[in-house]
């Protein structure tokens, strides 16, 4: 990697994070043509196609390796600047860019060395306990968070692609070049309103025909990556669900369940924190536990490791 032109490597990272040549050009204060030419030159240098020219731009398998290298190089710069007390930062979480005022592209103010930490977080954690983690660092002007929302079964893909430096994942298997530590288990329960149960499960939730009822009762699913409800149904021997509503927002999902729109799996921490309506648990003997893990680069800034420590403490306390 040492013979790769660093300005071209940095340009690739900015393009991937920004999503388009035009957006990358604005960050780098060059023309879109210059961005394209730098990346083309880098591809010629490596002999590999590094970027899929789609919207948004996507790194190829070879491009992922270069993007990961660029992001690691960026935070090394951040760390060195912080240790030397230099102003500005290279914006390690979101690419390189210089505002020209000595504060860097991601800094909160003049004269403050800043590290940007890019972290992938699943939606339910992001909506419940993880904000307490970031709040612990609110007085630290040396850090900016760049959080990426993704399903816990897919956050490690962002880590593998070099798009983030750490992730809250459901996988205990570390991504190559990363270390993993357990956080806690997020417990989900299949619930619905009393009115929904009276309509769709007239014999009660403890009846032996619960499985049959759930083949026709409407279910609420977060998005098409969400396998929680289907996993629950498979566990009770239901091959397919009834009508499926997709609501990809945590608050809207809970509101839909509380409105009797359908049944769904709600994490205990969310029900305690935001629940406004008494819900009926459909299968009290079958909660769904999703283990969560903190994954981060082995070679990582101390500040990122500190965030991981806080995440472990908060998750253990809030999720029990």
C-alpha positions as a Markdown table, in Angstrom:
| # | Residue | x | y | z |
|---|---|---|---|---|
| 1 | Unk | 0.0 | 0.0 | 0.0 |
| 2 | Unk | 2.9 | 2.4 | 0.5 |
| 3 | Unk | 3.4 | 3.0 | -3.2 |
| 4 | Unk | -0.2 | 4.1 | -3.7 |
| 5 | Unk | -0.7 | 7.9 | -4.1 |
| 6 | Unk | -2.2 | 9.0 | -0.8 |
| 7 | Unk | -4.2 | 11.8 | -2.3 |
| 8 | Unk | -5.8 | 9.3 | -4.7 |
| 9 | Unk | -6.5 | 6.9 | -1.8 |
| 10 | Unk | -8.1 | 9.7 | 0.2 |
| 11 | Unk | -10.2 | 10.7 | -2.8 |
| 12 | Unk | -11.6 | 7.2 | -3.1 |
| 13 | Unk | -12.6 | 7.3 | 0.5 |
| 14 | Unk | -14.3 | 10.6 | 0.2 |
| 15 | Unk | -16.2 | 9.5 | -3.0 |
| 16 | Unk | -17.5 | 6.3 | -1.2 |
| 17 | Unk | -18.6 | 8.2 | 1.9 |
| 18 | Unk | -20.1 | 11.1 | -0.1 |
| 19 | Unk | -21.9 | 8.9 | -2.6 |
| 20 | Unk | -21.2 | 10.9 | -5.8 |
| 21 | Unk | -18.3 | 12.5 | -7.6 |
| 22 | Unk | -20.1 | 15.9 | -7.3 |
| 23 | Unk | -20.4 | 15.6 | -3.5 |
| 24 | Unk | -16.8 | 14.4 | -3.2 |
| 25 | Unk | -15.7 | 17.3 | -5.3 |
| 26 | Unk | -17.4 | 19.8 | -3.0 |
| 27 | Unk | -15.7 | 18.3 | 0.0 |
| 28 | Unk | -12.2 | 18.2 | -1.6 |
| 29 | Unk | -12.6 | 21.6 | -3.3 |
| 30 | Unk | -11.8 | 20.2 | -6.8 |
| 31 | Unk | -13.9 | 19.5 | -9.8 |
| 32 | Unk | -15.9 | 16.2 | -10.3 |
| 33 | Unk | -13.7 | 15.5 | -13.2 |
| 34 | Unk | -10.6 | 15.7 | -11.0 |
| 35 | Unk | -12.2 | 13.2 | -8.6 |
| 36 | Unk | -12.9 | 10.8 | -11.4 |
| 37 | Unk | -9.4 | 11.2 | -12.8 |
| 38 | Unk | -7.8 | 10.5 | -9.5 |
| 39 | Unk | -9.8 | 7.3 | -9.0 |
| 40 | Unk | -9.2 | 6.2 | -12.5 |
| 41 | Unk | -5.5 | 6.7 | -12.0 |
| 42 | Unk | -5.6 | 4.7 | -8.8 |
| 43 | Unk | -7.4 | 1.9 | -10.6 |
| 44 | Unk | -4.7 | 1.9 | -13.3 |
| 45 | Unk | -2.1 | 1.8 | -10.5 |
| 46 | Unk | -3.6 | -1.2 | -8.8 |
| 47 | Unk | -4.8 | -2.9 | -12.0 |
| 48 | Unk | -8.3 | -3.3 | -10.4 |
| 49 | Unk | -11.7 | -1.7 | -10.7 |
| 50 | Unk | -12.2 | -0.1 | -7.3 |
| 51 | Unk | -15.5 | 1.7 | -7.7 |
| 52 | Unk | -18.9 | 0.8 | -9.1 |
| 53 | Unk | -20.1 | 4.0 | -10.8 |
| 54 | Unk | -23.7 | 3.8 | -9.4 |
| 55 | Unk | -25.7 | 6.1 | -7.3 |
| 56 | Unk | -24.6 | 6.0 | -4.6 |
| 57 | Unk | -21.0 | 5.0 | -5.5 |
| 58 | Unk | -20.0 | 1.6 | -4.1 |
| 59 | Unk | -16.6 | 0.1 | -3.7 |
| 60 | Unk | -15.8 | -3.2 | -5.4 |
| 61 | Unk | -14.3 | -6.1 | -3.4 |
| 62 | Unk | -10.9 | -4.7 | -4.3 |
| 63 | Unk | -12.0 | -1.2 | -3.5 |
| 64 | Unk | -13.1 | -2.2 | 0.0 |
| 65 | Unk | -9.5 | -3.0 | 0.9 |
| 66 | Unk | -8.3 | 0.4 | -0.3 |
| 67 | Unk | -11.2 | 2.2 | 1.5 |
| 68 | Unk | -10.3 | 0.3 | 4.7 |
| 69 | Unk | -6.7 | 1.4 | 4.3 |
| 70 | Unk | -7.7 | 5.0 | 3.7 |
| 71 | Unk | -9.9 | 5.1 | 6.8 |
| 72 | Unk | -7.2 | 3.6 | 9.0 |
| 73 | Unk | -4.7 | 6.1 | 7.6 |
| 74 | Unk | -7.2 | 8.9 | 8.4 |
| 75 | Unk | -7.6 | 8.0 | 12.0 |
| 76 | Unk | -3.8 | 7.6 | 12.4 |
| 77 | Unk | -3.6 | 11.2 | 11.2 |
| 78 | Unk | -6.2 | 12.2 | 13.7 |
| 79 | Unk | -4.4 | 10.4 | 16.5 |
| 80 | Unk | -1.1 | 12.1 | 15.6 |
| 81 | Unk | -2.7 | 15.5 | 15.4 |
| 82 | Unk | -4.4 | 15.0 | 18.8 |
| 83 | Unk | -1.1 | 13.9 | 20.4 |
| 84 | Unk | 0.7 | 16.9 | 18.9 |
| 85 | Unk | -2.1 | 19.3 | 19.9 |
| 86 | Unk | -2.5 | 20.4 | 16.3 |
| 87 | Unk | -5.8 | 21.9 | 15.2 |
| 88 | Unk | -8.0 | 20.2 | 12.8 |
| 89 | Unk | -8.5 | 16.6 | 11.9 |
| 90 | Unk | -8.6 | 14.4 | 8.8 |
| 91 | Unk | -12.2 | 13.4 | 9.5 |
| 92 | Unk | -11.4 | 9.7 | 9.8 |
| 93 | Unk | -15.0 | 8.6 | 10.0 |
| 94 | Unk | -16.2 | 10.4 | 6.9 |
| 95 | Unk | -13.3 | 10.8 | 4.5 |
| 96 | Unk | -10.9 | 13.7 | 4.0 |
| 97 | Unk | -11.7 | 17.2 | 3.4 |
| 98 | Unk | -10.3 | 20.5 | 4.5 |
| 99 | Unk | -12.5 | 23.5 | 5.1 |
| 100 | Unk | -9.5 | 25.8 | 4.8 |
| 101 | Unk | -10.0 | 27.4 | 8.2 |
| 102 | Unk | -7.7 | 25.0 | 10.2 |
| 103 | Unk | -10.6 | 23.2 | 11.8 |
| 104 | Unk | -10.9 | 20.2 | 9.4 |
| 105 | Unk | -14.1 | 19.0 | 7.7 |
| 106 | Unk | -15.7 | 17.6 | 10.8 |
| 107 | Unk | -14.5 | 19.8 | 13.7 |
| 108 | Unk | -16.9 | 21.4 | 16.1 |
| 109 | Unk | -14.8 | 24.6 | 16.3 |
| 110 | Unk | -11.5 | 26.3 | 15.8 |
| 111 | Unk | -8.4 | 25.0 | 17.5 |
| 112 | Unk | -9.9 | 21.6 | 18.6 |
| 113 | Unk | -8.2 | 18.4 | 17.4 |
| 114 | Unk | -11.1 | 16.1 | 16.4 |
| 115 | Unk | -11.5 | 12.4 | 15.8 |
| 116 | Unk | -14.6 | 11.2 | 13.9 |
| 117 | Unk | -15.7 | 7.7 | 15.0 |
| 118 | Unk | -17.9 | 5.9 | 12.4 |
| 119 | Unk | -20.0 | 3.2 | 14.1 |
| 120 | Unk | -22.8 | 0.9 | 12.8 |
| 121 | Unk | -25.7 | 0.5 | 15.2 |
| 122 | Unk | -28.9 | -1.5 | 14.9 |
| 123 | Unk | -32.1 | 0.5 | 15.0 |
| 124 | Unk | -33.5 | -0.8 | 18.3 |
| 125 | Unk | -30.2 | 0.0 | 20.1 |
| 126 | Unk | -30.0 | 3.4 | 18.4 |
| 127 | Unk | -33.5 | 4.2 | 19.6 |
| 128 | Unk | -33.2 | 3.0 | 23.1 |
| 129 | Unk | -29.9 | 2.6 | 25.0 |
| 130 | Unk | -27.1 | 3.7 | 22.6 |
| 131 | Unk | -27.8 | 7.4 | 22.9 |
| 132 | Unk | -26.6 | 7.2 | 26.5 |
| 133 | Unk | -23.3 | 6.0 | 25.2 |
| 134 | Unk | -22.8 | 9.0 | 22.9 |
| 135 | Unk | -24.1 | 11.4 | 25.7 |
| 136 | Unk | -21.2 | 10.3 | 27.9 |
| 137 | Unk | -18.9 | 12.0 | 25.4 |
| 138 | Unk | -20.9 | 15.2 | 25.0 |
| 139 | Unk | -18.4 | 17.3 | 26.9 |
| 140 | Unk | -15.5 | 15.9 | 24.8 |
| 141 | Unk | -14.9 | 18.3 | 21.9 |
| 142 | Unk | -12.3 | 16.0 | 20.5 |
| 143 | Unk | -14.8 | 13.5 | 19.2 |
| 144 | Unk | -17.6 | 13.5 | 16.5 |
| 145 | Unk | -19.8 | 10.5 | 16.0 |
| 146 | Unk | -20.8 | 9.3 | 12.5 |
| 147 | Unk | -23.5 | 6.6 | 13.2 |
| 148 | Unk | -24.8 | 4.3 | 10.5 |
| 149 | Unk | -28.1 | 2.6 | 11.2 |
| 150 | Unk | -28.4 | -1.0 | 10.0 |
| 151 | Unk | -29.9 | -4.3 | 11.1 |
| 152 | Unk | -27.8 | -6.1 | 13.7 |
| 153 | Unk | -27.4 | -9.0 | 11.3 |
| 154 | Unk | -25.8 | -6.8 | 8.7 |
| 155 | Unk | -23.8 | -4.2 | 10.6 |
| 156 | Unk | -20.7 | -6.4 | 10.4 |
| 157 | Unk | -20.9 | -6.0 | 6.6 |
| 158 | Unk | -20.3 | -2.3 | 6.9 |
| 159 | Unk | -17.4 | -3.1 | 9.1 |
| 160 | Unk | -16.0 | -5.6 | 6.6 |
| 161 | Unk | -16.4 | -3.1 | 3.8 |
| 162 | Unk | -14.4 | -0.5 | 5.7 |
| 163 | Unk | -17.3 | 1.9 | 5.9 |
| 164 | Unk | -17.2 | 2.0 | 9.7 |
| 165 | Unk | -14.6 | 1.5 | 12.4 |
| 166 | Unk | -16.9 | -0.4 | 14.9 |
| 167 | Unk | -20.3 | -2.0 | 14.9 |
| 168 | Unk | -22.9 | -3.4 | 17.2 |
| 169 | Unk | -23.5 | -6.8 | 15.7 |
| 170 | Unk | -25.4 | -10.0 | 16.4 |
| 171 | Unk | -22.4 | -12.1 | 15.3 |
| 172 | Unk | -19.8 | -13.3 | 17.8 |
| 173 | Unk | -17.4 | -14.1 | 14.9 |
| 174 | Unk | -15.0 | -11.2 | 14.5 |
| 175 | Unk | -14.6 | -9.6 | 11.1 |
| 176 | Unk | -11.1 | -10.0 | 9.8 |
| 177 | Unk | -8.8 | -7.5 | 11.5 |
| 178 | Unk | -11.3 | -6.8 | 14.3 |
| 179 | Unk | -11.8 | -7.8 | 17.9 |
| 180 | Unk | -15.2 | -8.7 | 19.4 |
| 181 | Unk | -16.6 | -8.5 | 22.9 |
| 182 | Unk | -20.1 | -9.5 | 24.2 |
| 183 | Unk | -22.4 | -6.6 | 25.2 |
| 184 | Unk | -25.8 | -8.1 | 26.4 |
| 185 | Unk | -28.9 | -9.8 | 25.1 |
| 186 | Unk | -31.8 | -7.7 | 23.8 |
| 187 | Unk | -35.0 | -9.6 | 24.7 |
| 188 | Unk | -38.0 | -9.3 | 22.4 |
| 189 | Unk | -41.6 | -10.4 | 23.1 |
| 190 | Unk | -44.4 | -11.2 | 20.6 |
| 191 | Unk | -47.2 | -8.8 | 21.6 |
| 192 | Unk | -50.4 | -7.3 | 20.5 |
| 193 | Unk | -53.3 | -5.2 | 21.9 |
| 194 | Unk | -56.2 | -6.7 | 23.8 |
| 195 | Unk | -58.5 | -5.7 | 20.9 |
| 196 | Unk | -56.2 | -7.4 | 18.4 |
| 197 | Unk | -56.2 | -10.6 | 20.5 |
| 198 | Unk | -60.0 | -10.6 | 20.8 |
| 199 | Unk | -60.3 | -10.4 | 17.0 |
| 200 | Unk | -57.6 | -12.7 | 15.8 |
| 201 | Unk | -57.1 | -15.1 | 18.7 |
| 202 | Unk | -60.6 | -15.5 | 20.2 |
| 203 | Unk | -59.6 | -18.7 | 22.0 |
| 204 | Unk | -56.9 | -16.8 | 23.9 |
| 205 | Unk | -53.1 | -16.6 | 23.6 |
| 206 | Unk | -52.5 | -19.8 | 25.5 |
| 207 | Unk | -54.6 | -21.9 | 23.1 |
| 208 | Unk | -53.1 | -24.7 | 21.1 |
| 209 | Unk | -54.2 | -23.1 | 17.9 |
| 210 | Unk | -52.0 | -20.0 | 18.3 |
| 211 | Unk | -49.9 | -21.1 | 15.4 |
| 212 | Unk | -53.0 | -21.5 | 13.2 |
| 213 | Unk | -54.2 | -18.0 | 14.2 |
| 214 | Unk | -50.9 | -16.4 | 13.4 |
| 215 | Unk | -51.0 | -17.7 | 9.8 |
| 216 | Unk | -53.8 | -15.3 | 9.1 |
| 217 | Unk | -53.3 | -12.5 | 11.6 |
| 218 | Unk | -51.5 | -9.4 | 10.2 |
| 219 | Unk | -47.9 | -8.9 | 11.4 |
| 220 | Unk | -45.7 | -5.8 | 11.5 |
| 221 | Unk | -42.2 | -6.2 | 10.3 |
| 222 | Unk | -39.5 | -3.5 | 10.5 |
| 223 | Unk | -38.0 | -4.0 | 7.0 |
| 224 | Unk | -37.2 | -6.8 | 4.5 |
| 225 | Unk | -33.9 | -7.6 | 6.4 |
| 226 | Unk | -35.8 | -8.1 | 9.6 |
| 227 | Unk | -36.1 | -11.8 | 10.3 |
| 228 | Unk | -37.3 | -11.6 | 14.0 |
| 229 | Unk | -41.0 | -12.2 | 13.4 |
| 230 | Unk | -40.4 | -15.0 | 10.8 |
| 231 | Unk | -37.9 | -16.6 | 13.2 |
| 232 | Unk | -40.5 | -16.5 | 16.0 |
| 233 | Unk | -43.1 | -18.1 | 13.7 |
| 234 | Unk | -40.7 | -20.9 | 12.6 |
| 235 | Unk | -40.1 | -21.6 | 16.3 |
| 236 | Unk | -43.7 | -22.3 | 16.9 |
| 237 | Unk | -44.1 | -24.3 | 13.7 |
| 238 | Unk | -45.8 | -21.6 | 11.5 |
| 239 | Unk | -44.5 | -21.8 | 7.9 |
| 240 | Unk | -45.8 | -18.4 | 6.8 |
| 241 | Unk | -47.4 | -15.3 | 8.3 |
| 242 | Unk | -50.6 | -13.5 | 7.6 |
| 243 | Unk | -50.6 | -10.1 | 5.9 |
| 244 | Unk | -47.3 | -8.3 | 6.4 |
| 245 | Unk | -46.9 | -4.6 | 7.1 |
| 246 | Unk | -43.4 | -3.0 | 6.8 |
| 247 | Unk | -42.7 | 0.0 | 9.0 |
| 248 | Unk | -39.0 | 0.8 | 9.0 |
| 249 | Unk | -39.0 | 3.3 | 11.9 |
| 250 | Unk | -38.8 | 2.2 | 15.6 |
| 251 | Unk | -41.3 | 4.7 | 17.0 |
| 252 | Unk | -43.7 | 4.0 | 14.1 |
| 253 | Unk | -43.4 | 0.3 | 14.6 |
| 254 | Unk | -44.3 | 0.5 | 18.3 |
| 255 | Unk | -47.1 | 2.9 | 17.6 |
| 256 | Unk | -48.5 | 0.5 | 15.0 |
| 257 | Unk | -48.5 | -2.4 | 17.4 |
| 258 | Unk | -50.1 | -0.3 | 20.1 |
| 259 | Unk | -52.8 | 0.8 | 17.6 |
| 260 | Unk | -53.8 | -2.8 | 16.9 |
| 261 | Unk | -52.5 | -2.6 | 13.4 |
| 262 | Unk | -50.8 | -6.0 | 13.8 |
| 263 | Unk | -48.7 | -8.1 | 16.2 |
| 264 | Unk | -45.0 | -7.7 | 16.4 |
| 265 | Unk | -41.8 | -8.3 | 18.4 |
| 266 | Unk | -41.0 | -5.5 | 20.8 |
| 267 | Unk | -37.8 | -5.3 | 22.8 |
| 268 | Unk | -38.3 | -5.1 | 26.6 |
| 269 | Unk | -36.2 | -2.0 | 26.8 |
| 270 | Unk | -38.4 | -0.2 | 24.3 |
| 271 | Unk | -41.6 | -1.2 | 26.0 |
| 272 | Unk | -40.3 | 0.1 | 29.3 |
| 273 | Unk | -39.0 | 3.3 | 27.8 |
| 274 | Unk | -41.8 | 4.3 | 25.4 |
| 275 | Unk | -44.7 | 1.9 | 25.8 |
| 276 | Unk | -48.0 | 3.8 | 26.3 |
| 277 | Unk | -50.6 | 0.9 | 25.9 |
| 278 | Unk | -50.9 | -2.3 | 27.8 |
| 279 | Unk | -50.0 | -5.1 | 25.5 |
| 280 | Unk | -50.7 | -8.9 | 25.6 |
| 281 | Unk | -47.8 | -11.3 | 25.3 |
| 282 | Unk | -48.8 | -13.9 | 22.7 |
| 283 | Unk | -46.3 | -16.6 | 23.8 |
| 284 | Unk | -44.9 | -15.8 | 27.3 |
| 285 | Unk | -42.8 | -19.0 | 27.2 |
| 286 | Unk | -41.1 | -18.0 | 23.9 |
| 287 | Unk | -39.2 | -14.7 | 24.2 |
| 288 | Unk | -36.7 | -14.1 | 21.5 |
| 289 | Unk | -33.2 | -13.1 | 22.7 |
| 290 | Unk | -30.8 | -11.4 | 20.3 |
| 291 | Unk | -27.2 | -11.3 | 21.6 |
| 292 | Unk | -25.3 | -8.1 | 20.8 |
| 293 | Unk | -21.6 | -7.8 | 20.4 |
| 294 | Unk | -19.2 | -4.9 | 20.0 |
| 295 | Unk | -16.8 | -5.3 | 17.1 |
| 296 | Unk | -14.0 | -2.9 | 16.3 |
| 297 | Unk | -10.7 | -2.7 | 14.5 |
| 298 | Unk | -7.8 | -4.3 | 16.3 |
| 299 | Unk | -5.7 | -1.3 | 15.3 |
| 300 | Unk | -8.0 | 1.4 | 16.6 |
| 301 | Unk | -7.8 | 4.8 | 18.4 |
| 302 | Unk | -7.9 | 4.7 | 22.1 |
| 303 | Unk | -11.0 | 6.8 | 22.0 |
| 304 | Unk | -12.9 | 4.2 | 20.1 |
| 305 | Unk | -11.9 | 1.5 | 22.6 |
| 306 | Unk | -13.2 | 3.9 | 25.3 |
| 307 | Unk | -16.6 | 4.1 | 23.5 |
| 308 | Unk | -16.6 | 0.3 | 23.4 |
| 309 | Unk | -16.1 | 0.2 | 27.2 |
| 310 | Unk | -19.0 | 2.6 | 27.8 |
| 311 | Unk | -21.2 | 0.7 | 25.4 |
| 312 | Unk | -20.6 | -2.6 | 27.3 |
| 313 | Unk | -21.4 | -0.9 | 30.6 |
| 314 | Unk | -24.6 | 0.8 | 29.4 |
| 315 | Unk | -25.8 | -2.3 | 27.5 |
| 316 | Unk | -25.3 | -4.5 | 30.6 |
| 317 | Unk | -27.2 | -2.1 | 32.8 |
| 318 | Unk | -30.0 | -1.1 | 30.4 |
| 319 | Unk | -30.6 | -4.6 | 28.8 |
| 320 | Unk | -30.0 | -6.5 | 32.0 |
